[in-house]
Every structure is written in C-alpha cells, then in structure tokens.
C-alpha cells in the first residue's frame, strides 16, 4: 500500500485526541529536502517507485526528548509517492528516454536510546528495473546501510541520514547505467538501420543485378509434361540480418537477397526468344521492386530496441505476400506474355519504377 512521504508521528494520524502535555513531546514532522544531484540530462528517468517492503514494516522508530525531558520512542512511516518525488527530483529527468522503476524491498531506521544521545542505523534495499514495452526487465539491486549518532533532541539528523542513503542509491544507478550502456544490449537507446544487396551468384542461384539480366542458361529445370505454359521462372527474396551493439545503439544491417532459382525455372525450346525472355525477366524485376519497397518501409518505421525484430519480420511477410499477388496480377494482365500491348505497358512501368528506386542508390 502506497503512503505519503512525510516522516510523521504515527499517533498524530490516528485521529486520537492528544493532551497538550503529550503533544509538546511529539517531534516536529521531518520532511526530506529536495536536491539536484547534477545538471546533466540523464538517458533514463525514474518512472515508478514501488513499495514492496514486508507487510507491517515500519520505517522508523525515533527517540525524542521534548519539553518534559522524558525520552519517548515514536513510529514514523514512509511513502512511495513522496519517495518518487524525491528520487525524480534528484536529476534533470529526460522523460523522452527509457524509464526505470525502483522497487523498495527494505527501508527502515532503527534507533537506540543512550541517554542524551541516540545511535541509529538506516537500512535500504532496492531493485532497479527497466520498463520496456513487454514489461519490466530486472537490471540490478542495491543495498546499503548508514550508522549515525545524534543528540536526543536533534531529530533532524534522521532526515539527513535518510536523504544521504537515498542520494547514494541514485548515484549508484546513474553510474551503473552509464557503465552498462556500453555493453549491455538491454539498455539500448535506439536502432541504426543499414542495407546492402547480396550479389554473389552460385551454381543454382542468380542474385539480382541490373547489369546481369537472366539468360536461357539460367533455366535448367525440365519443362513439365502437359503444362499449358512455355516457360516459368522462380524468383523470390529474403534477407540476412546482422546486429552489433555499440555505445547504446543497436546497429542492424540487412543484406537483401533478391534471387531466382535455376533448378526450379524452365523454358521450352519453342519460346527461346528475346520476347519470352523479357517476360520472365520482368517477373524477376517485380521481385526487386517489392524488395526495395520493403527496404523503404522499414526506414519509415519507428523502430526501437523492443520492437525492431518483430516489425522487420512482420513487414517481410507482408511484402512477400504482396510479391505473390503482384506476380499473379502481372501474368493475368499480360496473358502470361501473350498480350504484347499490355506487356509493353508493364515493361515501361517496371523500368520507370526501377529507375526511381535504383538510380538514387547508383545501382
């Protein structure tokens, strides 16, 4: 249960009516003083402070001697809400960056009365998490304790000690993140996307190059008996993805592979001419166009370290589906190349789009 952040006498909140004599012995409420650790903008900010202390754990048992000079022991409580206010105020928060949650596992102050003096100890245990789209990712834990000694009528030392421990926890996570960001991919701040085109053909695969159109030697399969078609090409596209993490950025490189498979492509002797070869080449060109559109779609996406793999895979499947639909549309409208007028129109359209995409990249 989250509570307000003032350190206060628990009895004063109970609604009980206190006598004037007793009330004079109650210490003044202790409030944490806000402070800024540094002016630098941090790459992360404190989003939530979650109170997970053991049920019934009291923050502080404080000794105080008031006007009646009789030392009494008071209970004080802590609130996750004002802890959040204090921790958020510790540095210039960059709320456009990633969010860190703090789970308070233990936070307590225990004092021992030693006459005019009080010995005390502050104990703090925290769990730091990175808030991601898929949920909270545990980062690291922090535990510390601080001992102090004060006059029994000077309770302000309690606030100073608690604030010091909390300040140290902020310094700890700030330095931890700075160090880990260099090598810990979980702390990645962004994505840098780059592309290349795979060109090295092999015995059974021709990878797309505009300077290397298909030839009849690339159609090595035997024509199937009884087919009503005279030629078929098997083009497709895929990609290899490489990742490198450096200084908080995931560098994602995609090597596009637009190819045709020789052993799945065939042509009859009756249509071994330049017109028929052009029709098959245009099937290959259409795959290249879809691959270029896939590339530009990824560039336009707002990829982040949490979603980039899913987005890339989703868009690939979408464009693969579009590729098959476009191939069917091309064959349907051209009558598998028999309608020369429509074939000429597709030739012009494909050339114009290839020029638009590839000339910009010098391909």
Secondary structure, 3 states (H helix, E strand, C coil): CCCCCCECCHHHHCCCCCCHHHHHCCCCCECCCCCCCCCCECCEEEEEEEECCCCCCCCEEEEEECCCCCEEEEEECCCHHHHHHHHHCCCECCCCCEEEEEEEEEEEEEEEEECCEEEEEEEEEEEEEEEECCEEEEEEEEEEEEEEEEECCCCHHHHHHHHHHHHHHHHHHHHHHHHHCCCCHHHCCEEEEEEEECCCCCCCEEECCCCCCCCHHHCCCCCCCCCCCCEECCEEEEEEEEEEEECCEEEEEEEEEEEEEHHHCEECHHHCCHHHHHHHHHHHHHHHHHHHHHHHHHHHCCCCCCCHHHHHHHHHHHHHHHHHHHHHHHHHHHCCCCCHHHHHHHHHHHHHHHHHHHHHHCC
